[in-house]
């Protein structure tokens, strides 16, 4: 899983009253990140645009992260790129709740120092917006499973050969059906 550096925000002088908000934009300089065993490159890092809002019982963090990532196409192994536009939404409570189950979507506790680390929410938004299958183009044909040629660049006759061999094989369990005559 990706691990982004700490991006600390000091809210001790901000958000004194319910309804107050504090917008913040910035950039996280990260060159690469991984999701599972896949590694992706971020040429320009990650831009974030967030707003902290005093919601009375805590601070609501909402915003977006944006980045342009490159990796390897899952079908043909050629370079592939995609845009990330992930959403951030977190809630930080001022005090420990009496009934933690009342917050079914989860929460974070905002310490007395009122410092928030945006690293984890940014990380989560980037990972969640990374496609499960990365393709160089939507109609990528991938690689031939027999000879390994890139079917986007050249064609091979491996599939036709395999089909002909399968049809001609005497051990083919469906070979007996070839001679079956059906009355109409």
Buried (B, 14 or more C-beta within 10 A) or exposed (E): EBEBEEBEBEBEEBBEEEEEEBEBEBEBEBEEBBBEEEEBBBEEBBBBBBBBBBBEBBBBBBBBBBBBBBBBBBBBEBEBBBEBEBEBEBBBBBEEEEEEEEEEEEBBEBEEEBEBBBBBBBBBBBBEBBEEEBBBEEEBEBBBEEEEBBBBEEEBEBEEEEEEEEEEEEEEEEEEEEEEEEEE
